[in-house]
Amino acid sequence: MTGRERVAAVLEGRRFQNFIIAVIVFNAVTLGMETSRSLMDGYGGLLHVLDHLALGIFVAELLAKFYAYRGGFFRDNWNVFDLLVVGIAVIPATGPFAVLRSLRVLRVLRLISVVPSMRKVVSGLLAAIPGMASIAALLALIIFVAGVMATKLFGAIDPGDFGDLGTSLFTLFQVMTGEAWPDIAKTIMEQAPLAWIFFVVYILVSSFAVLNLFIAVVVSGMEDELRQDIREEEAKQAETQAAANQEILEELRALRAELAELRKTTA
């Protein structure tokens, strides 16, 4: 086994992965503690040292991956994600880059790339983006149509909420989330008693129908990722079984050859 293979084996080992997870969680705690003025007054120096120690571990891990995988490092999107997150923290947070200091907390997101179950969830969400885009366009179309209707129907009754198209779109978005929509509806229904029909139909279509489609698409994407994982696991098992079968066949051939030799010697 070469040096690169040994380093790769250590990086992919369960113990090292657990160690990185512990460092990420510990770093998240220290970053959270830095938001407390009292803790910073008493232990600010120590917290900064611990933060730099965690960053040093992450940089060392990336350098080890560069050494072990070389060009293959960039073929794994999660490695690129780790490089970007850690790279932001390495940039000096002074002068025009001072705002980047607040982005150090992005290092906590490395937990996604390290924990396999989180990777599957994020992969499922990313796989669902094309379907989600279509549903988002459908939802925008529904809100636009409802906004034009509400402006014409209720603009004179409640100009504060439906006076123009922009105001109506914002109000309908608020209604879709379920925030204070009964108060808005009651104001309209004082002069238009049948306005409840518009609000009920709009909420049923936008909230219960379209938004549930988002959930369906995301679940479908996660199921596809799960099926892909199952297929990969079955392929690995098939390769292992094929290798075992090949080894058994070779042993049988060797036994047959030995038996043939014995027969020749005894004949």
N, C-alpha and C positions, 0 to 999 in steps of 0.2 A: 504494500500500500504506500503510495507516494505521500509527500507532505501535504499537498493540496487535498488529497482524498481524506487524510486524517483530520484536517481542519474542517472539511465539509461534514464529516461524520459527527464531529463535536458540535458544530453549529446546528445540525439537524437533530441532535439528540434531545430526548425529553428533559433531561436535567438542565441543559443549557437554556432551553425554551422556558422552563419554569423560572430559572434565574432571571431571564430578561423580563418576564411578566412581573416578577416581584420588584425589579428595578423600576419598571414603568409605573406600577401602583405606588411605590414609595415616592417617586418623583412627582406624581400627581398630588400626593399628600403635602409634600414640601411646597409645591407651587400654590396650593390652596392656603397653606399657612402664611405665605408671603403677602396675602391680601389683608392680614391682620396687622394693624399698626402696633399694637402692644407686643405681639410676638416679634415683629421686625425690630422694635426698639431693644428688646432683650436678647434676641437670638438671630438678628439679621445676618451677621457674619457667618454663623454656622449654617444657616439655610442657604446662603449663596455658595458656600463650599460644597454642601451636599448636592446642590443643583448642578454645579460644574462637574462633580464626580459622576453623577448620572449621565450627563452629556458626554463625558469622556468614555464611559462604558458603551454608549450608543455609537460613538464615532469608531471606537475600537472594533465593535461588532461589524460595522459596515466595511471597514478596512479588511477584516478577516474574510468577509464575503467576497470582496473584490479579489482577494488573493486566491480563494478557493474556487470561485466560479468564473473569474476573468470575464470574457465577453458574455457568458451566459447570465451574468448578474442582471443585465438590462432586459433579458427575455422574460423575467418574472416581474409583472406589474407591481406586485407588493414590495419588491425590493426598490423599485423606482419611487414608490410612495414613501417608504422609509427614508430614502435619500433626500427627498424634498422636505419632509418634516424635520429631519435632523439638520439639513442644510440651512433652513431658516433660522434655527437656533444658533448656528455657528457664526452667522453674519454679525459683525460688531453692532451692538444696539446703541450707537452714539450718533450725534448729529442728525442728518436727515433720516437715518435708519432707526431712530429711537423708538418709533412706533412698532418696530419688529419685536421689541422686548415683550410686548403683551402677547405676541404670537408663540412664545415659548410653550404655552399650554397645549399647543397642537401636538407636542410630543406624546401627550396622553393618548392621542388617536393611534399611536403605534400598537396599542393593545388590540386594535382591529386586525392588524396584519399578523399578529403573533398567535391569537386565539383562533383555532380552526373554525369553531362554531360561529364566531363573529364574521369571519371571512365569508362563510357560506351565506349569511344573511345579507351582507353587503353585495356579494356577487349576484344574489337573487334580485336585489333592488336594481342593480345596474342592468341586469338582463331584462328587467321589466320596463326600462325607460322608454323604448319605442312605443309600447302599448300605452304607457302612461301619457305620452305626448299626445296621442290621438284622443284619449279621454279628456285631457286638459283642454284641447281645442274644442271638443264637444261641449264641455262645461262653459268655456268662454262664450261660445255661440249662444247657449241657453241664457246666460246672464245678460248678454247684449240684447237679445230679443225681449227678455223680461224687463230690462232697463228702459227700452224704448216704449214698451207698453205702459210701464208704471209712470213714466214721465208724462205721457199723454193723459192717463187716467187720473193720476193723483197729484200732478204738479200744482194745480190751482188750490187743492185742498191742503197739502202740506209741502209748501215750497222749501222748507228747511231740509226735508229728507228726499224730496222728489222734484225739486225746482228745475233741474237740468239733467242732462244725460250722465255727466260725471258724478253728480251727487247721487243720482238714482243707482248707478252701478256700485258705488261704495255702500249705500244703504242695503242693497240686495245682497252684497257679499256679507254684510253683517247679519242679515236675516238668515242666510245660508248656514252660518256658523251657529245659529240659535241664540245669538246675543241680543237680548231685549226686543226681540221681534214682536211679542204680544203688545208692548207699549206702542210700537209703531203702528201695528194693525188697529189697535183701539182708536188711535188718533184719526186714522182714515175712516174707520167704520162709524164714527160719530156722524159723518155726513154721507158716507157711502156704505150702507149696511151690508151689501153683498160683496164688499172688498175681501172678505175672508176667503172667498173662493179662489181669488188670485194668489193669496199668500199660501194657502194650503196646497194648491197644485204646484206652486213654485218650490216650496220646501220639499214636497214628496219627490219631485223630479230631480232637483239639484242635490239635496242632502242624502236622501235614502236610496235613490237609484244611481245617479252618476258617481257619487263618492264611494258607494259600495263597489262600483266597477274598479276603482283604484285598488281596493283590497283584493279583489279577484285577480287582477293582473299581477300584483305583487306575489300573491300566493302561488299563482301559476309559474312565475319566474323562479321562485324558490323550489317548487316541485321539479322544474327542469334541472336546476342545479343538483338537487338530490338524486335524480335519475342519472345525471352525468357522473356523479360520485360513485353510484352503485355500479355503473358500467365500467368505470375505471378500476374499481375494486374487483369486479368479476374478471376483467382482463388480466389483472395481476395474479389472481388466483389461478386462472387458466395457464398463464406462463409458468407459474410455480409447479402446477400439476404436470404440464408438458415436460418440464425439466426433470421432475421426479420420474415420470414414465420413461424418458430417454435414458436416465441412469439405470433404471431397472432392466431395460432392454439390453443395455451394454453389459450389465452383470450376467444376464441370461446368455448372451453370446459368449462371454468369457467362460461360463460354466460348460456350455456346449463344446467349446474348443478343448477345455480340460478333459471332458468325458471322451471326446474323440481321441485325444492323445493317450488316455488310459487304455482305451480299447486297442489302439495300435500296439501299445507296449505289452498287453496281455495276450494279443493274438499270436 
